[in-house]
């Protein structure tokens, strides 16, 4: 929460990150694809904050956390990068839209790498969904 009682803009990026990590570390792993765990770096984030998200109060007057949902899909796939697009909903209203350009990365040797055919196939399942 920021000084005005709103969800802080950095927290919004963290929510997007948590959704993205779930896709690459949990979703991909369930299908037997673990190479994303070897490294992905973000080369760009773009965020549009469409409305303020506040914590509000429940029936007793106590602060409550917002009820949010993130929908995401793959917007673009290139040889050595791909773009994830997101919409963050506060209840049923879009509160934010974002895009992240992700680069497969060899963490051990510290250089960007190309997508493998298996990674590309996984990402293609998420294009425009």
N, CA and C of each residue as an Amber inpcrd file, in Angstrom:
protein
   387
   0.8550000  -1.1740000   0.0000000   0.0000000   0.0000000   0.0000000
   0.8980000   1.2340000   0.0000000   0.5260000   2.2210000  -0.7870000
   1.3050000   3.4550000  -0.7990000   0.7340000   4.4510000   0.2040000
   1.2710000   5.6420000   0.2140000   0.8800000   6.6640000   1.1920000
  -0.5790000   7.0800000   1.0520000  -1.1980000   6.7850000  -0.0880000
  -2.5860000   7.1840000  -0.3350000  -3.5750000   6.0470000  -0.0930000
  -3.0950000   4.8990000   0.3820000  -3.9750000   3.7700000   0.6420000
  -4.2580000   2.9180000  -0.5810000  -3.4820000   3.1110000  -1.6380000
  -3.6680000   2.3570000  -2.8730000  -2.6450000   1.2390000  -2.9620000
  -2.9370000   0.2680000  -3.8160000  -1.9440000  -0.7580000  -4.1080000
  -0.8020000  -0.0770000  -4.8610000   0.4150000  -0.2200000  -4.3670000
   1.5850000   0.4260000  -4.9400000   1.8770000  -0.0980000  -6.3390000
   2.3450000   0.7910000  -7.2240000   2.6110000   0.3940000  -8.6090000
   3.6540000  -0.7230000  -8.6940000   4.6190000  -0.7500000  -7.8090000
   5.6170000  -1.8170000  -7.8240000   4.9820000  -3.1590000  -7.4640000
   3.9820000  -3.1430000  -6.6120000   3.2810000  -4.3800000  -6.2570000
   2.5450000  -4.9440000  -7.4650000   2.0290000  -4.0630000  -8.3190000
   1.3600000  -4.5160000  -9.5340000   2.3460000  -5.3060000 -10.3960000
   3.5670000  -4.7960000 -10.5430000   4.5900000  -5.5290000 -11.3050000
   4.9030000  -6.8690000 -10.6530000   4.9000000  -6.9030000  -9.3290000
   5.1440000  -8.1600000  -8.6160000   4.0300000  -9.1660000  -8.8990000
   2.7870000  -8.6950000  -8.9590000   1.6770000  -9.5970000  -9.2860000
   1.8450000 -10.1680000 -10.6900000   2.2460000  -9.3310000 -11.6410000
   2.5050000  -9.8290000 -12.9960000   3.6380000 -10.8560000 -12.9890000
   4.6720000 -10.5660000 -12.2290000   5.8040000 -11.4960000 -12.1390000
   5.3570000 -12.8460000 -11.5820000   4.5550000 -12.8320000 -10.5350000
   4.0940000 -14.0800000  -9.9280000   3.2930000 -14.9180000 -10.9260000
   2.4700000 -14.2670000 -11.7300000   1.7030000 -14.9890000 -12.7490000
   2.6360000 -15.5800000 -13.8050000   3.6050000 -14.7950000 -14.2410000
   4.5550000 -15.2420000 -15.2670000   5.3960000 -16.4080000 -14.7480000
   5.8690000 -16.3140000 -13.5300000   6.6770000 -17.3800000 -12.9350000
   5.8510000 -18.6640000 -12.8060000   4.5810000 -18.5380000 -12.4450000
   3.7170000 -19.7220000 -12.3540000   3.6140000 -20.4200000 -13.7050000
   3.5190000 -19.6500000 -14.7640000   3.4350000 -20.2450000 -16.1020000
   4.7230000 -20.9780000 -16.4580000   5.8660000 -20.3440000 -16.2470000
   7.1320000 -20.9200000 -16.6870000   7.7040000 -21.9670000 -15.7440000
   7.4260000 -21.8700000 -14.4650000   8.0060000 -22.8150000 -13.5200000
   7.0320000 -23.9170000 -13.1250000   5.7530000 -23.6270000 -13.1080000
   4.7730000 -24.6470000 -12.7240000   4.1070000 -25.2380000 -13.9570000
   3.5110000 -24.3750000 -14.7810000   2.8010000 -24.8620000 -15.9650000
   3.6960000 -25.6290000 -16.9210000   4.8510000 -25.0680000 -17.2420000
   5.7710000 -25.7380000 -18.1690000   6.3110000 -27.0260000 -17.5550000
   6.6180000 -26.9690000 -16.2700000   7.1820000 -28.1500000 -15.5990000
   6.1760000 -29.3060000 -15.5840000   4.9010000 -28.9980000 -15.4220000
   3.8750000 -30.0390000 -15.4450000   3.8420000 -30.7730000 -16.7840000
   4.2930000 -30.1070000 -17.8270000   4.3480000 -30.7200000 -19.1540000
   5.7300000 -31.2980000 -19.4610000   6.6050000 -31.3130000 -18.4620000
   7.9350000 -31.8850000 -18.6310000   8.9770000 -30.9430000 -19.1800000
   8.6410000 -29.6650000 -19.3080000   9.5800000 -28.6690000 -19.8430000
  10.1870000 -27.8980000 -18.6760000  11.4810000 -28.0840000 -18.4550000
  12.1440000 -27.4230000 -17.3250000  13.2040000 -26.4200000 -17.7560000
  13.4220000 -26.2510000 -19.0410000  14.5150000 -25.3850000 -19.5080000
  14.2910000 -23.9120000 -19.1830000  13.0370000 -23.4760000 -19.0040000
  12.8060000 -22.0800000 -18.6140000  13.4410000 -21.7930000 -17.2510000
  13.5630000 -22.8140000 -16.4260000  14.1700000 -22.6410000 -15.1080000
  15.6570000 -22.3050000 -15.2100000  16.2620000 -22.5640000 -16.3540000
  17.6760000 -22.2560000 -16.5430000  17.9280000 -20.7620000 -16.6900000
  16.8720000 -20.0020000 -16.9550000  17.0240000 -18.5590000 -16.9840000
  16.1480000 -17.8540000 -18.0030000  15.4750000 -16.8350000 -17.5240000
  14.7420000 -15.8770000 -18.3540000  14.9890000 -14.5190000 -17.7140000
  15.3570000 -13.5430000 -18.5140000  15.4880000 -12.1810000 -18.0080000
  14.4670000 -11.3050000 -18.7280000  14.1250000 -10.2090000 -18.0970000
  13.1810000  -9.2550000 -18.6750000  13.9830000  -8.1230000 -19.3000000
  13.7300000  -7.8640000 -20.5790000  14.4200000  -6.7500000 -21.2270000
  13.5450000  -5.5010000 -21.2820000  12.2430000  -5.6610000 -21.0380000
  11.3520000  -4.4950000 -21.0740000  10.0380000  -4.8200000 -20.3840000
   9.5490000  -3.8600000 -19.6070000   8.1860000  -3.8850000 -19.0610000
   7.4720000  -2.6460000 -19.5630000   6.2180000  -2.8010000 -19.8760000
   5.3730000  -1.6750000 -20.2550000   4.0600000  -1.8520000 -19.4910000
   3.6830000  -0.8630000 -18.6870000   2.4910000  -0.9880000 -17.8480000
   1.6010000   0.2300000 -18.0270000   0.3200000  -0.0190000 -18.2170000
  -0.6920000   1.0290000 -18.2170000  -1.5610000   0.8150000 -16.9840000
  -1.5650000   1.8010000 -16.1040000  -2.4030000   1.7580000 -14.9110000
  -3.7110000   2.4520000 -15.2700000  -4.7900000   1.6970000 -15.3380000
  -6.0580000   2.2150000 -15.8290000  -6.9610000   2.7520000 -14.7300000
  -6.8040000   2.2220000 -13.5340000  -7.6030000   2.7120000 -12.4140000
  -6.8660000   2.4090000 -11.1130000  -7.1860000   3.1700000 -10.1120000
  -6.5900000   2.9820000  -8.7920000  -7.1750000   1.7240000  -8.1630000
  -6.3130000   0.9570000  -7.5520000  -6.7780000  -0.1970000  -6.7710000
  -6.5520000   0.1480000  -5.3070000  -7.6210000   0.1360000  -4.5320000
  -7.4370000   0.4200000  -3.1150000  -7.7720000  -0.8080000  -2.2900000
  -7.4110000  -0.7340000  -1.0240000  -7.6360000  -1.8680000  -0.1470000
  -9.0640000  -1.8890000   0.3780000  -9.6780000  -0.7130000   0.5310000
 -11.0560000  -0.6740000   0.9950000 -11.2220000  -1.2820000   2.3780000
 -12.4560000  -1.5300000   2.7460000 -12.7540000  -2.1050000   4.0600000
 -13.8280000  -3.1660000   3.8990000 -13.7790000  -4.1610000   4.7750000
 -14.8190000  -5.1750000   4.7560000 -15.9980000  -4.7110000   5.6180000
 -16.9560000  -5.5780000   5.8510000 -18.1690000  -5.2140000   6.5880000
 -17.8750000  -4.7780000   8.0210000 -16.7600000  -5.2240000   8.5780000
 -16.4140000  -4.8610000   9.9570000 -15.5800000  -3.5820000  10.0200000
 -15.2110000  -3.0430000   8.8580000 -14.3850000  -1.8420000   8.8190000
 -12.9030000  -2.1340000   8.7160000 -12.5210000  -3.4110000   8.7510000
 -11.1060000  -3.7830000   8.6400000 -10.6700000  -3.7070000   7.1770000
  -9.3850000  -3.3310000   6.9730000  -8.8640000  -3.2830000   5.6010000
  -8.8920000  -4.6690000   4.9890000  -9.2010000  -4.7290000   3.7170000
  -9.2010000  -6.0010000   3.0010000  -8.2900000  -5.8790000   1.7820000
  -7.7120000  -6.9890000   1.4130000  -6.8840000  -7.0130000   0.2020000
  -7.8020000  -7.0240000  -1.0110000  -7.3920000  -6.3890000  -2.0920000
  -8.2020000  -6.4240000  -3.3100000  -8.3170000  -7.8580000  -3.8300000
  -9.4090000  -8.1600000  -4.4790000  -9.5950000  -9.4440000  -5.1370000
  -9.1780000  -9.2420000  -6.5860000  -8.0870000  -9.8800000  -6.9740000
  -7.5500000  -9.6530000  -8.3190000  -7.4560000 -10.9550000  -9.0940000
  -7.4400000 -10.8100000 -10.4020000  -7.2510000 -11.9250000 -11.3270000
  -6.3680000 -11.4120000 -12.4550000  -5.4360000 -12.2290000 -12.8880000
  -4.5770000 -11.8530000 -14.0110000  -4.8160000 -12.8270000 -15.1480000
  -5.1020000 -12.2670000 -16.3080000  -5.1740000 -13.0540000 -17.5320000
  -3.9340000 -12.7030000 -18.3470000  -3.3140000 -13.7140000 -18.9330000
  -2.1110000 -13.4390000 -19.7160000  -2.0370000 -14.3700000 -20.9080000
  -1.2700000 -13.9270000 -21.8910000  -1.1060000 -14.6730000 -23.1200000
   0.2210000 -14.2640000 -23.7520000   0.6580000 -15.0570000 -24.7200000
   1.8700000 -14.7360000 -25.4750000   1.4420000 -13.8800000 -26.6580000
   2.0600000 -12.7300000 -26.7660000   1.7140000 -11.7880000 -27.8270000
   2.6090000 -11.9490000 -29.0560000   3.8730000 -12.2850000 -28.8120000
   4.8300000 -12.4000000 -29.9160000   5.9310000 -13.3700000 -29.5400000
   6.3720000 -14.1530000 -30.5150000   7.5010000 -15.0700000 -30.3210000
   8.5310000 -14.7700000 -31.3980000   9.7510000 -14.4980000 -30.9700000
  10.8810000 -14.2960000 -31.8840000  11.9110000 -15.3850000 -31.5930000
  12.9910000 -15.3760000 -32.3300000  14.0330000 -16.3920000 -32.1680000
  14.6260000 -16.4110000 -30.7670000  14.8690000 -15.2280000 -30.2190000
  15.5500000 -15.1700000 -28.9260000  14.8270000 -14.2660000 -27.9270000
  13.5220000 -14.0800000 -28.1290000  12.7290000 -13.3310000 -27.1490000
  11.2500000 -13.5830000 -27.4200000  10.4400000 -13.2970000 -26.4290000
   9.0000000 -13.4160000 -26.5870000   8.3430000 -12.3870000 -25.6780000
   7.1090000 -12.0250000 -26.0260000   6.3960000 -10.9980000 -25.2760000
   5.1570000 -11.6030000 -24.6300000   5.0340000 -11.3670000 -23.3360000
   3.8600000 -11.7740000 -22.5680000   2.9940000 -10.5360000 -22.3780000
   1.7070000 -10.6650000 -22.6260000   0.7480000  -9.5780000 -22.3860000
  -0.1590000 -10.0020000 -21.2370000  -0.5990000  -9.0060000 -20.4610000
  -1.4150000  -9.2900000 -19.2820000  -2.5430000  -8.2740000 -19.1360000
  -3.5810000  -8.6930000 -18.4370000  -4.6010000  -7.7900000 -17.9230000
  -4.8420000  -8.1710000 -16.4760000  -4.8130000  -7.1830000 -15.6100000
  -5.0720000  -7.3940000 -14.1920000  -6.4660000  -6.8550000 -13.8840000
  -7.3130000  -7.7130000 -13.3550000  -8.6840000  -7.3490000 -13.0190000
  -8.8130000  -7.1560000 -11.5190000  -9.4170000  -6.0560000 -11.1080000
  -9.8000000  -5.8040000  -9.7250000 -11.2870000  -6.1000000  -9.6810000
 -11.6160000  -7.2320000  -9.0940000 -12.9640000  -7.7970000  -9.2140000
 -13.2390000  -8.0440000 -10.6990000 -14.1730000  -7.3610000 -11.3210000
 -14.4820000  -7.6100000 -12.7340000 -14.0470000  -6.4700000 -13.6540000
 -13.2450000  -5.5500000 -13.1510000 -12.8360000  -4.3890000 -13.9240000
 -11.3380000  -4.4400000 -14.2060000 -10.9630000  -4.1740000 -15.4590000
  -9.5380000  -4.1410000 -15.8040000  -8.9080000  -2.9310000 -15.1190000
  -7.9350000  -3.1870000 -14.2690000  -7.2560000  -2.1210000 -13.5370000
  -5.9110000  -1.7710000 -14.1570000  -5.3340000  -2.7260000 -14.8950000
  -4.0160000  -2.5030000 -15.4660000  -3.8060000  -3.4470000 -16.6460000
  -3.0260000  -2.9940000 -17.6050000  -2.5730000  -3.8290000 -18.7210000
  -1.0560000  -3.7050000 -18.7890000  -0.4060000  -4.7950000 -19.1880000
   1.0570000  -4.7510000 -19.2460000   1.5830000  -5.7020000 -20.3170000
   2.8500000  -5.4870000 -20.6250000   3.5940000  -6.3530000 -21.5280000
   4.9950000  -6.5100000 -20.9580000   5.5400000  -7.7200000 -21.0760000
   6.9200000  -7.9790000 -20.6730000   7.6260000  -8.6740000 -21.8170000
   8.7750000  -8.1440000 -22.2040000   9.6090000  -8.8070000 -23.1920000
  10.5850000  -9.6890000 -22.4170000  10.5230000 -10.9790000 -22.6840000
  11.3150000 -11.9730000 -21.9600000  12.3910000 -12.5330000 -22.8820000
  13.5710000 -12.7150000 -22.3280000  14.7110000 -13.2170000 -23.0950000
  15.2370000 -14.4750000 -22.4150000  15.2230000 -15.6190000 -23.1050000
  15.8610000 -16.8060000 -22.5330000  17.3360000 -16.4960000 -22.2760000
  17.8300000 -16.9580000 -21.1490000  19.1630000 -16.5340000 -20.7280000
  19.9060000 -17.7000000 -20.0990000  21.1680000 -17.8520000 -20.4620000
  22.0320000 -18.8510000 -19.8450000  22.6480000 -18.2030000 -18.6040000
  22.0900000 -18.5160000 -17.4460000  22.5630000 -17.8890000 -16.2090000
  23.9810000 -18.3050000 -15.8510000  24.3300000 -19.5350000 -16.1560000
  25.6590000 -20.0230000 -15.8230000  26.7540000 -19.2730000 -16.5780000
  26.5440000 -19.0590000 -17.8690000  27.5620000 -18.3910000 -18.6830000
  27.2420000 -16.9290000 -18.9770000  26.0730000 -16.4520000 -18.5050000
  25.6900000 -15.0410000 -18.5790000  25.5680000 -14.4990000 -19.9970000
  24.7440000 -15.1770000 -20.8160000  24.4680000 -14.6360000 -22.1400000
  23.0520000 -15.0360000 -22.5780000  22.4380000 -14.2210000 -23.4370000
  21.1240000 -14.5790000 -23.9780000  21.2590000 -15.7980000 -24.8810000
  20.1670000 -16.5420000 -24.9830000  20.1790000 -17.7240000 -25.8470000
  18.9000000 -17.7550000 -26.6890000  18.8670000 -18.6300000 -27.6590000
  17.6860000 -18.7930000 -28.5040000  16.6730000 -19.7080000 -27.8040000
  15.4160000 -19.5570000 -28.1760000  14.3850000 -20.4770000 -27.7020000
  14.6270000 -21.8560000 -28.3040000  14.4310000 -22.8850000 -27.5040000
  14.5130000 -24.2430000 -28.0300000  13.2020000 -24.5620000 -28.7630000
  13.2040000 -25.5680000 -29.6280000  11.9500000 -25.9550000 -30.3000000
  10.8470000 -26.3280000 -29.2970000  11.2150000 -26.9480000 -28.1860000
  10.2320000 -27.3260000 -27.1640000   9.6500000 -26.0980000 -26.4700000
  10.4940000 -25.1120000 -26.1890000  10.0170000 -23.8710000 -25.5800000
   9.0830000 -23.1290000 -26.5240000   9.4590000 -23.0690000 -27.7850000
   8.6320000 -22.3990000 -28.7910000   7.2640000 -23.0800000 -28.8800000
   7.2420000 -24.4040000 -28.8930000   5.9870000 -25.1450000 -28.9710000
   5.1110000 -24.8480000 -27.7490000   5.7230000 -24.7850000 -26.5690000
   4.9750000 -24.4570000 -25.3530000   4.3750000 -23.0570000 -25.4640000
   5.1730000 -22.0970000 -25.8760000   4.7050000 -20.7150000 -25.9870000
   3.6040000 -20.5730000 -27.0330000   3.7160000 -21.3130000 -28.1280000
   2.7130000 -21.2190000 -29.1900000   1.3280000 -21.6130000 -28.7040000
   1.2620000 -22.4630000 -27.6880000  -0.0250000 -22.8500000 -27.1030000
  -0.7060000 -21.6810000 -26.4010000   0.0640000 -20.6680000 -26.0440000
  -0.4570000 -19.5230000 -25.2940000  -0.6630000 -18.2750000 -26.1530000
  -0.3920000 -18.3720000 -27.4470000  -0.5220000 -17.1940000 -28.3140000
  -1.9850000 -16.7710000 -28.3930000  -2.2250000 -15.5200000 -28.0170000
  -3.5490000 -14.9370000 -28.1430000  -4.6480000 -15.5600000 -27.3160000
  -4.3170000 -16.3900000 -26.3320000  -5.3660000 -17.0340000 -25.5240000
  -5.8000000 -16.1680000 -24.3680000
